[in-house]
Amino acid sequence: MDSFSIAFMNIAMIKYWCKDKYTPYLRPLVPSLSILAKNMYTKTKIEKSDKDIFVLNDVVQDEFETKKVFSFVDKVVNRKEKLKISSINTMPTAAGLASSSSAYAALTMELNRYFDLKLTRNMMAKISSQGSGSSARSFYNICAYTKDCNIYEVPTNLDLLMLAIIVSSEKKKISSRDAMNICKNTSRDIRKWERKNKVYFLNAKKALKENDFDSLGINMEKSTEFMHKTMLSSKPSFTYLTPRSKEIIWKIKELRKKGLNIYYTTDAGPNVKVLLQSKDKDKVINILKSIFKEKVVEC
């Protein structure tokens, strides 16, 4: 790849779960708040081709995946030429590690570069939301995404870091998109989720402003737990968490009781993320690696 675009995935601290509508950019059902990864990213290159091709991690993708990507492309640009889109993910795809956030952010950046669209960062964030709701947050470090589609940086003096404990790298059986539709349409907790997550969002923003790490972590865990509650109260009921995911979550809470200043979150997958402050990085990584047989990586 000579000229290309790179976007880093982001991890939601206050969860985005369920869409409201597109106008044409996504208006999420609830506000969310995220942190940008430092190591997990997507690199994407566009070049002219004799037919539309989508290549992911050096593998030509099937018709379904290719149509999905190019339907997004055609929302962004009015093109006449055929394109080859080549992407590399440095994290497992569709395994609950937010690969779609960096994927559509990188694709939006690359469309902006290739077609010289001269889009602002905020405009790219909004456009990318048409491909993946979480991708809009991959344009800012600590990012807020509100219900009325305002996307912006949230300042803080906290030096935050997110780790991932890799329970599984396998592709999930229910896509996030399908899972959100099930929850929105059938969960008896969905209206309460809207009310509760707004409170968690405001509390977390206040915590960032006041550099209150513990309040941020507490509200992150509350948002995470309620998001998974909407899945359990859906019809059919489902969960992404495995027994091992739950064991790890329990152990993280036990470690915190013993003085290790860490908090957990999970998304639409079994892998567990750990929020910490950068000053504690070496200590936390050493302890987690000594306890868990799973791979512990810096996001």
N, C-alpha and C positions, 0 to 999 in steps of 0.2 A: 504494500500500500504506500503510494507516494503522498498524495494529498488525501486526507481523511479527517474525520471528526471523532472526538472521544467525549463520552459522557459517563459520569459515575452514577452508580445506583444510589438510592437513598433508602433509609429505614425510617418508617413512620414511628414516632414516639407516641403521638396522639393519632389514633387510627383513622384512616380513610376506609370506610366500608359501606358500600352501596351508592349508586348513582341516583341523582334526581332527574336531570334532563340535560340536553345539549342545546346551546343557544347562540352560535353553533358550538361553543366551547363547553366543556363539561362543568356543570354545576353539581358538585357532590352533595349527597344527602346530609353529610356532617362535615364540619371543618377538621383539618388535620395539621399536624406539625411534624417535621422530619429533620433528620440529620444526614448530611451527604457523606457517603463512604469515601475512604481515602485510597483503597486498593482494588475494589471490585468495580469494573467498568465494562463498557461496550465500545468497540472501535468499529466505525462504519465508513465504507468508501462507496461512492457512486461513480459508475463509468458508463459510457455509451455501449449499447449492445444491439444485436439483431433481433432479440426478443427479451421480454421481461424475465429476469432470473433473480432469485433470492438465494444467497449462499450464507449459511450460518455455520461457523466453526468448520469451514472447508467442506461442508456437506450441502449439496444442492437440495433445497427444500421442496416438499410436495406441493401439489396444486392448491390445497387448502391454505397452507402457510403463506405461499406466494401471493395468493389473492388477497389475503388479510393485510399484508404489508403494502401491496400496491393500491389497495382501496384507500389506505391512508395517504399514500403519495398523491393520489389524484384529488384528494381534498385540499392539498397544499398548493399544488402547481397544475397549471393547464399545459400539459406537455404533449408534444408530437412524437418525440423520439422514444425508443425502447431503452430500458436501463438494466444494468446488472448492479444489484446491491449486495455487497459483501460485508458481513459483520462477524466480529469475534467477540464472544462473551468470556470474561475471565471468571464467571461464577456459573454454577449449574443453571440451566434454563428450566423455568416452570417448576421449580422445587421449593418455592416459598422464600426465595432470596431476592425478590424484587428485580429480577432480570429485565422485566418489561419496562421498568422505570428508566433504566439506562438505555435500553434498546430504542425506545421511541424518542428519547431526548437526543441520542446520538444521530438518529435518522433525521430528525428535524434540523439539527445543526448542519448535517451534511447536505440536506436539500437547500438550506440557506446558502451554503458555500458553493455548491455545484451550479445552482441557478442564479446566484448573486442576487438573492431576494432582499438583502439589506434589512433584515428583520431585527428588531431590538430583542434583548434577552427576554423581557417580559412577554413580548409577542410570541416568541418561540415557545415559551413555557405554556401559554394558552393554547397554541396550535397543537403542541404535543399531547395535550390532554384528550384530544380526539382519538388518539391511538391507545393511550393508557393513562388513566386518571392519575396514577402515582408519578408518571414521568414529568409532569409539570413541576414537581418539586426538585428535580435533578438539575435545576438551573441556579439554585441558591444553596448556601451552606446549611444554615438553620432556616427552614422554609415553612411559612404558614400558607395554607390554601383554604380560603373561606368558602362558605356555601354560595356566595354571590360571585365566585370566580375571581376574587382578588388573590394574587400570588405575590409574596414578598418576603424579604429577608427579615429575620427577627434577631436583633442585636443581643448579645450577652457576653459577659466576661468569663463564663464557664468554658473550660477547655475540655470538650467532650469527646468521647471515643466509644465506638461500638464494636464488640466482638461477636462472632457467630460460633456456636457449637453445632457442628454438622452432624445431625442425626441421620439424615438421608439426602442423597443427591438425585434420587429418582424423580421422574416427572410425576406430578400429582394427578390423581384420577379425576378430580373435579377442578376445572379451571376457576380462577378467581372470578372471572366475569360471570360464569354460570352460578357460582356459589353466591355471589352478591344478589343476583336476580332471585334465587330461591329465598334468601333471607328477606329481601325487600317485600316479596309477595306473600310470604307465608309465616314469617317469624312473629310470634305474639309479643315479642319484646322490641319490635322495630321502632315504635313511636317513643318508647322510653329510651332507646339507644340514641335517638336524635337529641332528646333533652339532656341526657347524661353526658354525652360526648362533647356537647357545647360547653358544659361546665368544666370538664377535664381540659379542654382546649384553652379556655380563659385562665384556668389555674396554672397551666403549664407556661403560657406566655408570661404571666406574672412571675413565675418562678425563674424564668430565664432573665427577665428584667432585673430581678433582685438577686440573681446568681445563687439561687436556692436549689442546690442539686437534689436534696432529699425530696422536696416538694415536687420537683420535676419527675423524679423516679416513681414516686407514689402515684401520681396522676397517670403516668405512662402505664403502670401495671393495672390500674383501674380500667383504663380505656381498653387495654388488651383483653382483660378478663370479660368485659361486657361485650366486646366484639365476638368472642367465642361463644358467649351465652346466646347471641342471636342465632348462631348456627345450631346449637343444641335445641332451641325452641322452634326450629323450622320444621316444615313437613316436606320431604322427609328430614328427620334429624340427622346431622352429620358433624364430624369433627376432623380437623387436620392433625390434631395432636395425637401422638402415639403414647403408649404407656411409658416409653423411655423419655419422651418429651416432658411428661408430667413428673417423672423422677428427677430430671435435671432442674425443672422449675422449683420443685420442693427443696432441692439441695441448695439452690441459689438463695432462697429465702432463709435457709438455715445458716448459710455462710454470712448473710447480712446480720442475723441475730448475734453472730459471734464477732462482729465488728468489721467485716469486709464491706466497704461501701459500694455495693453494686445492685442493680435492678435488672429485671428481665423483661423481654417482650417477645412475642411470636407473631407471625403473620399467617398467610394462607399456605401453611406447610408445617412440617414437624420440627424444623430447625429452630433453635433457641438463640436469641440475641441477648447480649449482656451490655448494659450501659454503665460506663464508668467515667471517671475523670482521668485525663492523660497522666497526671502526676502519679496515679496508682497503677499504671499500665504494667510494668514489669512484675510487680507483686501479684496482681490479679491473674495475669497470664500464667505465671508459674504455679499458682495455687490451682487454677482450673485444669491445667495440663496434668497436674499430679493426681487429680481426683477423677477426671473423666477420660474414658478410653477413646471418646470421639475426638475428631480433629477440631482444634480451637484456632480460629483465624481472625485476623484483624480485618474488618470490613473496609 
